Amino acid sequence: MAAMARMFLRGLAALLAVALLAQFFIAGMASLTNAEWWAHHLTWVGFFQWLVVPLPVLAWLIGPPRPFRVTLACFPFVQMGLQYVLAHRGMDGRWPIGLGLHAVAIVAAALVLPVGICVTAADLSDFKSPLDGSPMTFKLQPGEVETPAVEKLKETGDNDYRGNAEAIAAGKALYEDNCIICHGADGKGKLGPTLVGDQLIYKQAKSDPGMFSIIYGGASGAMQSFANRGMKQDEMLKIVAYVRTLDK
Ligand code: HEC
């Protein structure tokens, strides 16, 4: 779903860029050669303005960080609004129509594609593969239900189990069963690297979504995916909360 929304949003941004350029051409024809082209201009604007409507929806579907993505995806609305105001002031004869309108349209045409790419590529959250940076997709184990804490992590990046003594105790037991042989009782590393301090291999391991993604999907070599070994996402989140207590 997220991958499809990402693809659609990029396609739509590209389409909008082309539509804006076509608008330039048509308006140019109208003012330079044949005033009848204004009718085409109105039809064209009336059609392509609707392309901006799905943008925020698609941005939301792509997933966290949603406030960032959706805000950015609303940029074309602001641009359309500004153009309407300028165009109508111009038609009323209150403002000269040319300069401001052209400036807005040029900026919009130049920015719509980069904005689309930013909306889709934004990686404020660290839900990504440590190896190639590709976005994570999480699948539940058979019979697993997504707990509120896991749901919240995916929405906001916050780990509710931090500072929760019961969850941390459960995380400790899981760590001892699954991680201690390679990462050591103090988390400073044995066969595997340290999980505490600043000497991390992957910058994303500093954040809870980032460490969660590494446990879920694995990294290179001996660091295998724990999702593939049947571990539940809620357990991974508790382990992260425990590992953070080692980091003093
Ligand atoms: C068989 C050994 C092994 C086990 C078991 C293991 N790891 Fe790892 N882990 C590694 C290795 C090796 C790496 C380095 C991977 C790399 O360089 O891509 C690693 C890397 C990591 C990293 C990234 C650290 C960094 O510096 O960026 C995290 C986080 C991590 N492991 C967490 C865990 C957790 C939590 C568990 C238990 C659920 C676990 N690992 C179990 C071997 C292991």
Boltz pocket constraint, residues with backbone or C-beta under 6 A from the ligand:
constraints:
  - pocket:
      binder: B
      contacts: [[A, 174], [A, 175], [A, 178], [A, 179], [A, 180], [A, 181], [A, 182], [A, 183], [A, 191], [A, 192], [A, 193], [A, 194], [A, 195], [A, 199], [A, 200], [A, 201], [A, 202], [A, 203], [A, 205], [A, 211], [A, 214], [A, 215], [A, 219], [A, 220], [A, 221], [A, 222], [A, 223], [A, 224], [A, 226], [A, 239]]
      max_distance: 6.0
